[in-house]
Amino acid sequence: MFWSDTDTISKRLGVKYPVIQAPMFGVSTPQMASAASKAYCLGSLALADLSADKSVELIRETKKLTNKPFAVNIFVHDIPEITDSLQEKYIRTKLFIEQLAKENSIEVNLPKLEEIKVNGYHEQIDAIIEENCKIVSFTFGNLDAQTILKLKENGVVLIGTCTSVEEALLLEKSGIDMICVQGIEAGGHRGTFDAENIPQIGGLSLFSQVYDHVKLPLIYAGGIYNAKTLKASKDLGAQGFQVGSILLASQESALQPYEKERLKNVNEKDIVLTRSFSGRYARGIKNKYIETLDHSDYILPYPYQNKLTNELRRVSKTLNNADFVSIWAGQSIHDYSELSTEDILRKLIQECETL
């Protein structure tokens, strides 16, 4: 059987197949997580750096749709101190982006620095425990020791994200349960601990090195879009498989029709890494905003750039303006199916079993 040597992760996560729907903040939805569970896979709910109240709201919405296990995914980034130089740069960046938007017929008032609410992950932890969530995945760093202990005492399975061998070793040493190895080809934000310096290593090369250095069960993420790409990582020792880009155009995706249409016309030169929207490297489709900002001095550290540009992206979405929204996608360009998440995942599983 194709899945016979992947039992460790399947049993631990309470699913039939060790296929994980990637948590894609702004794209994945409670409906997507529920649909993934209908395919006997693990759905993921992206909580990012939302407030505890908003996190609870989304968790409860998902629970109404499924009684099967799903993961909640949080950001565990460091929050840079607000210094005089950061305040000055924030003002300059705000004015530059507002002017750029105006030149492109987008009227937007971006928030002042003092109006921004920045959340750390600690306030989400108690909410996650109270809501009896039993699987927590996280990215951008590692949880602190006290939080790991607290979650483990409450029977929570912890899945960290690495983009290097060094990060994998840090995660293993801290006592988490599984590691998701994210290749450079993966769509969306890099899970790198250091926001501004990312390892430039391909996924399969990285995975084989991590496999040689750690003993924890490993999940592979990056470039999986069919049975052959999934099997490639399985042959290297992956016991779990996280897929995201194949679900971008699905019925449950939060992408708008014009954004899904843009996906269908994408080519390899269009897929780039950029810090322009959030201050952290993310892989997506190049547009006018990215080309203008990427080599400028108007990029703030995460999460300040992310909070600053939220309103620009929101307004641009309502205008169907693909040049000023972030459409995250991986390097494996393929037919972006508009079927349901359930059908897309069932088809992938069936292809694997036919191999």
N, C-alpha and C positions, 0 to 999 in steps of 0.2 A: 504493500500500500504506500502511496506517495507520502502520506502524513505520518507514517508509523514511527519515525524517529523524532517527532516534534511533540510527543505527549507531555513532556515536562511543562512547557509553557501553556499548552491547551488546558491541562488539568488545573494548573495554578490560576489561570484566568477564568476558568469555568466555561470554556467555549469548546465547540466541536473542532473548529479549524483555527490554527494559530495565525490568522490574518487579522490585522488591526487597521481599522479605518483611522487615518491620521487626524489628529486634532488640528484643524486649520481655522484659526480665529478669523472671523469675518466671512468664512465660506461654509465650514461645517456647522450643522444645526442639530437641535435635539431630534428632529425628524431623520437626519442622516444617521445619527447614532442608533436610533431605533431600527432603521432599515438594515443597518449592518448586522444588528443582532438577529434579525429575521433570517439572515443568510448563515446563521450560526457562527458568525465572526464577532470580534470585539469592537463595539462602537466606542468612540471617544468624544467627550464633550469638552470643547476648548473654553476654559475659564480665564486664560491669560492672566491679566492683572486686574480683573474686575473686583469690585467691592464684595464684601461677604454677602450682603443682601442680594445683589444681582446674581452672585454665584448660586445662592440658595434657590432663587427664582428659576434659573436654568436647570438646576439639578431636579427640582420638583416637576418641571415641565417634561423633562426626559423620562422621569419615573412614571408619569401618566401614560407615556407612549409604549414603555416596555417594562417587563418585570425581570428581564435578563441582565447579566452583569454589563457594566460599561465603565470605562476609565474617565476620570476627570483630569484635565491637563492644566498645569499652572506654570507661570513664569517665576523663576527664582533669581532674578537679576539683582545686581547691586544698584542702589540709587545714588548717583553722583551728588556731591555737596553743591549747593548753590553759592557760587562765589561771585565777586564783582565782575570778573571777566566773563563768566557764564551769563550773567544778567545782561551785560553789554552785547554779547554775541546773540542772545535771544532776541533782543530788540531789533538788531540789524537783520537777522534772519527772517523775523516776522514781517518786517517792511518789504524785504526783497521778494518773499513769496507772495505777499498780497499784491505787489506791483506786477509780478509775473502773471498772476491769475487775472488781474484787471486787463492786461494787454491781450489776454486770450478770452475776453468777454465773460469772465467769472468774477462776480462780485462776492467777496468773502471777507468777513472780519474775524481774524484769528485771535485766539485768547492771549491775554497778557500772562506773563509768567506767574504772577500772584493768583491768577484765576484757575491755574491748573491743579488738579488733584492727582497726586501720585500715590499709588497703593503698593505696599509691600505684600509678600505672600503670606505673612504670618496671620493676618486677620482672616484669611480664607481657611486656614487649617482647622480651626475649631468648628467652622461651618461644615466643612467636609466630613469631619468626624460625627458631628451631630446628625447629619443627613445619612449617616451609615454608608458612605461610599467606601468600597473596599479595594479599589484600584486607583492609584494616583500616579500619573506620569508627569514628568517635569522637564524643563529645558532652560537654557541660558546659564546653568551653573549647578551647584549641588545644594541640597537642603542642609541646614545646620544640624548638628548632632542631637540637640534637644528635640527638634521637630521630628527627626527620623525615629527617635525613641518613642515619642508620643504616638506617632502613626502606627509603628510596629506593635505597641502595646494594645492598640485598638484593632489589630488584625488586618491592617492595610498592606496590600502588595505595592511595592514601590518600583517604578520604572524610570531610571535616569536616562539622559541623552548625552552621548559623547560624539565628538568630531575628531578625536585624536586618541592615541594610545595613553598618553598622559592623563587625559580626562577620564578614560575608562578605568585606569588604575585608582584614581582618586575616588570614583564612584564605588568601586568594589571594596576599597578599604573602609568606606563609611558604613557599609553594612546594608546596602539596598539589595533588592531581589533580582532585578534584571536590568540589562543595559540595552538601549536602542542605539545602534551604531548608524549615524547619519552621514551618508556620503555627500560629497561636494555637489553632486548632480541633483540633489533633492530640491523640490520647490519650496518656496516660503523661507522663513527665517532660519539662519544657521543656529544650531543649538550650542555653539561655542561659548565657553565660559568667559573668554575675553571678547568683548563686543567689537573691538576695532582691529584685532589681529586674528584672522581665521586660518586654520590649516588648509592648504590647497591640495588635498589628497583625494583621489577618486575613491568611490565607495567600496568597490571590491578589494582594492589594494589595502585600504584602511581596515576593512572587516577582517581580512586574513591575518593582519598583524595583531588586532585586538584579540582575535580568537586564540592566538599563540600566547597571549600575555595574561588573560583573565580566565577564571573558572566559572563565572556566572553564566546563566542562559542568555543568549544574545538574540536580539531582534534586529533585522536589517531594514533600513529605510533609505530610499534614493534610487529612482529610475525604474522601479518595478511597474510594468504596465501590461504584462502578459505572462503566460506560464513559463516561457523560456527565461525571462529575466528573473522571475521568482526562483526558478530552479537553480540558476547560477549562484545565487546567494545561499540557497539550501545546500548545494554541493560543497560550499566553503564552510559549512557548519552552522548556518543560521537555523534557529528553531522557531523563530517568529518573523513575520513579514508585515511591515507597515506600508500601506499604500495611501496616497493622497491625490496626486495629479489625475489619476484615472477617474476620480469622482468629481472633478471640477465642474463638469457640465451636467451632472446628474440631476434628476428631478428635485432632490432634496438640497442641492447646493444653493447657497444664498447669493451666488453671482447673478447679475441681471442678464436678460437676453442679449443685450449688445456686448456684454463682457464675454459671454459664451461664444458669441459670433466671432469675436476677436481671437479667441483660442483656435478656432478652426482655420484661421488664415496665418497662423504663426509659423516662422521658420527658425532654423537653428541660430541664426545671427540675432534674432529678436530676444533670446533668453539670456539675461544678464544678472550678475550680482550687483546689488546697489545698497547704499546706506541712506539714500536720499529721502525716503519716506519716514523711516523710524529711527535712524541713527545706528541701527544694527544691520549687518549684512543680511540680505534676503534675495532669493532668486525669483525673478519674474520677467514679465514682458516689458521690454524697453519702450518708452514713450517720450513725449516732448519734455515733461517734467523731469524725468530721470536724466535725460541727456543734458538738460540745463543745469541741474543741481550737482550731478555726480563729481564734476571736476571744479566745483566752486568752494568757497569758504563759508557756505551757508548750510552746514550740516551740524546740528547739535548732538551731544551725546544722548543715547537712549536712557530714559524714556521721553526726554523733553522734545526731541524732534518728532517722535510719534504722536505725542499729545498736541503739539503745535499743528501738525498737518491733518489731524482727524477731521476738522471742519471742512478743510479744502476737499478731502476725499468724499465726505458726505454730500456736499453741494454738487461736486462734479458728477457723482452717481446720479443725482436727480436730473442732471442735464444730459445724461448719456454721453459724457465726455471721457473717452478712454485715455486721453492724453494726460489726465490729472488724477487718475485712480491707480491703485496698486493691484495688478492682476498677477498673483504669485503662481508660478508654474515651474516644474522641473525640466531637466534637459531632454528627457525622453518624450519626444513629440510623437503623437499618435492620433488616432481617431478618438476624439473626446465624446464618449457616448452620452446621450441624453436620456438613457433608460434610468430606472430607479437604482439607487445604491444597492439594494438587495439583488436585483438582476445582474448588475455589473459584477458584484462579488461572486454570485453563484456561477456566472460564466467563467470567471477566473479560476475558481476552484475546480470546475468541471474540466477545463483545459489542462490543469495540472494533473488531474487523475487520469487523463487520456494519454499523457506523455509516456 
